[in-house]
Amino acid sequence: MPAQGMAWLPSDDVLTDDEVMRLVELGVTRLGIREVRFTGGEPLMRRSLESLVARTAALRTDLGQAPDISLTTNALGLERRAAGLRSAGLDRVNISLDAADSHTYAQVSRRDRFADVVRGIDAALAVGFSPVKVNAVAIRGHNDEGLPRLLDFCLERGLQLRIIEEMPL
C-alpha cells in the first residue's frame, strides 16, 4: 500500500455485480473453471461480496459441482463478515500478513491495523474456514528477521504459512 493511500476508481470503471457474475458464470459453466478466487485490490471493500459468493456457489461446473470459492484478503473487516461469507458458500480464505507483531506490520503495510487482522484471522477460524492460509511477502531488511516468529504465530493457530518473494517493481 503506498504511504499516501490509493485513489478510488470511479464507479463507472468498476464492474457491476452482474458483470462480474457474467464472467464467473461463463468461466464455470462453459470453460471448465472449477475454482473461483475473489481477490483485489481488496475484495472486502465490495459491499455485495456475500451476494457474489452466494451466486457463485449456486453455479455448477461441468461435473455438476459448485466451484471451490476462496478469498484473498488483508482481513480488515473480515471479523464482522466471516460468518456471512461462510454462510454464502465461501470455502477458504488466504490472508495477507507480513509480520507477527504490530510494529513491523505497521512499518510494512503503512497501517497500524495488526490487531484488526488478527481478529479477522480468529473470526475465519471460528466460523470453520479450512484451511486458513497466510501469505507473507519476505522483504529483506524489513520483515525477514521476524519470519520465524510469524511461523510460530501461524503454527499456534493452525494456519498455513506461505512465504512469497517480493515482486521487483
C-alpha positions in Angstrom: 0.0 0.0 0.0 1.5 3.3 -1.0 2.1 5.6 2.0 -0.3 8.2 0.5 -3.1 5.6 0.0 -4.8 4.7 -3.2 -7.1 6.7 -5.4 -10.6 5.2 -5.7 -11.8 4.2 -9.1 -14.9 6.0 -10.4 -17.9 3.6 -10.2 -18.2 3.5 -14.0 -14.7 1.9 -14.1 -15.6 -0.9 -11.7 -17.5 -3.9 -12.9 -21.1 -4.2 -11.6 -22.1 -7.3 -9.7 -24.0 -8.6 -12.8 -20.9 -8.1 -15.0 -18.7 -9.9 -12.5 -21.2 -12.8 -12.4 -21.5 -13.0 -16.1 -17.7 -13.6 -16.3 -17.8 -16.1 -13.4 -20.7 -17.9 -14.9 -19.1 -18.2 -18.3 -15.9 -19.5 -16.7 -17.6 -22.0 -14.5 -20.4 -23.3 -16.8 -18.6 -23.1 -20.2 -14.9 -23.1 -19.8 -14.5 -25.8 -17.1 -13.2 -23.5 -14.3 -13.7 -25.3 -11.0 -12.1 -22.8 -8.6 -13.1 -19.1 -8.2 -11.0 -16.7 -6.1 -12.1 -13.3 -5.1 -9.1 -11.1 -4.8 -8.3 -7.5 -5.4 -7.4 -4.7 -4.6 -9.3 -5.7 -1.6 -12.5 -7.7 -2.1 -13.9 -6.9 1.3 -14.4 -3.3 0.0 -17.2 -4.6 -2.2 -20.4 -4.4 0.0 -22.1 -7.0 -2.1 -19.4 -9.7 -1.7 -21.6 -12.1 0.2 -24.1 -11.9 -2.7 -21.4 -12.6 -5.3 -20.2 -15.6 -3.3 -23.7 -17.0 -2.9 -24.4 -16.5 -6.6 -21.1 -18.2 -7.4 -21.9 -21.1 -5.1 -25.2 -21.6 -6.9 -23.4 -22.3 -10.2 -22.5 -25.8 -11.3 -19.3 -27.0 -13.0 -19.1 -29.5 -15.8 -19.0 -32.1 -13.1 -22.3 -30.9 -11.6 -20.5 -29.5 -8.5 -20.3 -26.0 -7.1 -17.0 -24.4 -7.7 -14.4 -24.1 -4.9 -14.7 -20.5 -3.8 -11.8 -18.7 -2.0 -10.9 -15.2 -0.9 -7.6 -13.4 -0.7 -7.8 -10.5 1.7 -5.9 -8.2 4.0 -8.6 -9.3 6.6 -9.5 -5.8 7.6 -13.2 -6.1 8.1 -13.2 -9.9 8.0 -14.1 -10.1 11.7 -17.6 -8.8 11.0 -18.1 -10.5 7.6 -16.6 -14.0 8.1 -19.9 -15.7 9.2 -21.9 -14.2 6.4 -19.3 -15.2 3.8 -19.1 -18.7 5.2 -22.9 -18.9 5.1 -22.9 -17.6 1.5 -20.7 -20.5 0.4 -17.1 -19.3 0.7 -14.8 -22.3 1.3 -11.4 -20.9 2.1 -9.5 -17.7 2.9 -6.0 -16.5 2.2 -4.9 -13.6 4.4 -2.0 -11.3 3.7 0.1 -10.8 6.8 3.7 -9.8 6.6 4.7 -9.8 10.3 3.6 -11.3 13.6 4.0 -8.0 15.6 2.2 -4.7 15.3 5.3 -2.6 14.9 6.7 -4.5 11.9 3.3 -4.9 10.5 2.7 -1.1 10.6 6.1 -0.5 9.0 5.5 -2.9 6.1 1.8 -2.1 5.5 1.9 1.6 6.4 -1.2 1.0 8.5 -1.4 0.3 12.3 -4.1 -2.4 11.9 -2.4 -5.6 13.1 -5.0 -6.2 15.8 -7.8 -6.0 13.2 -6.0 -8.6 11.0 -5.6 -10.9 14.0 -9.3 -10.5 14.8 -10.2 -11.3 11.2 -8.0 -14.4 11.3 -9.6 -15.6 14.6 -13.1 -15.0 13.1 -12.2 -17.0 10.0 -11.1 -19.9 12.2 -14.2 -19.6 14.4 -16.6 -20.0 11.5 -14.8 -23.0 10.2 -12.8 -21.9 7.2 -10.2 -24.6 6.5 -7.5 -24.2 5.6 -6.8 -20.6 6.5 -3.6 -19.6 4.7 -1.4 -16.7 5.5 0.5 -15.1 2.6 3.7 -13.2 3.7 5.9 -11.2 1.4 9.5 -11.5 2.6 11.2 -8.1 2.4 14.9 -8.0 3.1 15.7 -5.6 5.9 12.1 -5.0 6.8 10.4 -8.2 8.0 12.8 -11.1 7.1 14.2 -11.5 10.6 10.7 -11.8 12.0 9.6 -14.6 9.7 10.4 -17.4 12.3 8.1 -15.5 14.7 5.4 -15.4 12.0 5.8 -19.1 11.5 5.3 -19.7 15.3 2.2 -17.4 15.1 0.8 -19.5 12.3 1.6 -22.8 13.9 0.0 -21.8 17.2 -3.3 -21.0 15.4 -3.2 -23.9 12.9 -2.7 -21.6 9.9 -0.8 -22.5 6.7 2.1 -20.0 6.0 3.2 -19.3 2.5 6.3 -17.1 2.0 6.1 -15.1 -1.2 9.0 -13.2 -2.7 8.7 -9.5 -3.2 8.0 -8.6 -6.8 10.6 -6.3 -8.3 8.5 -3.4 -9.5 
